[in-house]
Amino acid sequence: MCKLKVAFVCVHNACRSQIAEALGKHLASDVFESFSAGTKTKPQIDADAVYWMERIYGIDMTKTQYSKLLSDIPAVDIVITMGCNVTCPALPCRYREDWGLEDPTGQSEEVFRRTIHLVEEKVLDLKKRLQKGLLL
């Protein structure tokens, strides 16, 4: 049986969705494949996101990830939007939910750590719900 494909989506694919992709790969790769994308790209992933993911989890996102457009990822089963504060991009899927996360870009260490911790909780919750067959 193929693993479900999950896309974490926000506008620029430079911070929250990148964190979610990295944590999905780190914490839930036994249950689903993680991708991230946006409607626009940035030349690089947010430097604070890279720093804190390395510091907290030992994950070097500069080696494994880059900012991608929706058209750059494969067809997915589940779309998780980060809380775009604009019209979130549409991507065909079997299930969709919005995590409503504030963008920590340019904010304090405390805000970044809190956001990363929330993403971790939500990734683990998604993993648990999928394992129990509660979504699809």
C-alpha positions in Angstrom: 0.0 0.0 0.0 1.3 3.5 -0.9 1.7 6.0 1.8 -0.5 9.1 1.7 1.0 12.3 0.3 0.5 15.4 2.4 1.2 18.9 1.1 1.8 21.7 3.6 0.9 24.9 1.7 1.3 28.7 2.3 1.8 31.6 0.0 5.7 31.8 -0.2 6.7 28.3 0.9 9.5 29.8 2.9 8.7 29.3 6.6 5.7 27.6 8.2 5.1 25.1 5.4 8.9 24.3 5.2 8.9 23.7 9.0 5.9 21.4 8.6 7.5 19.5 5.7 10.7 19.0 7.6 8.8 17.8 10.8 6.5 15.6 8.7 9.6 13.9 7.3 11.3 13.7 10.7 8.3 12.6 12.8 5.8 10.9 10.5 7.5 9.4 7.4 6.4 6.0 8.5 2.7 7.1 7.9 2.8 9.8 5.2 5.1 11.5 2.6 5.6 15.2 3.2 5.8 18.0 0.6 5.5 21.8 0.8 4.7 24.4 -1.7 3.3 27.9 -2.3 1.8 30.1 -5.0 5.0 32.2 -5.0 8.6 31.3 -4.0 11.4 32.9 -2.1 15.1 32.6 -3.1 15.7 30.8 0.2 14.0 29.3 3.2 13.6 31.8 6.2 17.0 32.0 7.9 15.4 31.9 11.4 13.4 28.8 10.5 16.5 27.1 9.3 18.4 28.1 12.4 15.8 26.9 14.9 15.0 23.6 13.1 18.8 22.8 13.2 19.0 23.9 16.8 15.9 22.1 18.1 15.9 18.9 15.9 19.2 18.8 14.2 17.5 19.1 10.8 19.4 21.1 8.2 16.6 22.2 5.9 19.1 23.9 3.5 20.3 20.4 2.5 16.9 18.8 2.0 14.4 21.5 1.0 13.9 24.6 -1.2 11.0 26.9 -1.9 8.6 25.3 -4.4 5.5 26.2 -6.4 2.3 24.1 -6.2 3.1 22.8 -9.7 6.4 21.5 -8.5 5.0 18.8 -6.2 3.2 15.5 -7.1 -0.5 15.0 -6.7 -1.4 14.8 -3.0 -4.1 13.2 -0.9 -4.2 15.8 1.9 -3.6 19.5 1.8 -2.8 21.4 5.0 -2.8 25.2 4.7 -0.8 27.1 7.3 -3.2 30.0 7.8 -2.4 32.2 4.9 -4.2 35.4 6.0 -5.1 35.7 2.3 -7.1 33.4 0.0 -5.2 30.2 0.5 -4.1 28.5 -2.7 -6.3 25.7 -4.0 -4.8 22.3 -4.7 -6.8 19.2 -5.6 -7.0 16.6 -2.8 -9.2 14.1 -0.9 -9.0 16.0 2.4 -8.1 19.6 3.4 -7.7 21.5 6.7 -6.3 24.8 7.8 -3.9 25.0 10.8 -4.4 28.8 11.2 -0.7 29.5 12.2 0.6 33.0 12.4 3.7 33.6 10.3 6.7 33.9 12.7 8.9 35.6 10.0 10.9 38.5 11.5 9.6 37.8 15.0 11.4 36.8 18.3 13.0 33.5 19.3 10.0 32.9 21.6 7.5 33.3 18.7 9.6 31.0 16.4 9.9 28.3 19.1 6.2 28.4 19.9 5.3 28.2 16.2 7.6 25.2 15.7 6.2 23.5 18.7 2.7 24.0 17.4 3.6 22.5 14.1 5.2 19.5 15.8 2.0 18.9 17.8 -0.2 19.2 14.7 2.1 16.9 12.6 1.9 14.3 15.4 -1.9 14.7 15.7 -2.2 14.3 11.9 -0.1 11.2 12.0 -2.2 9.7 14.9 -5.5 10.5 13.1 -4.2 8.9 9.9 -3.0 5.8 11.7 -6.5 5.4 13.2 -8.2 5.9 9.8 -10.0 9.0 11.0 -9.5 11.2 7.9 -9.7 9.0 4.8 
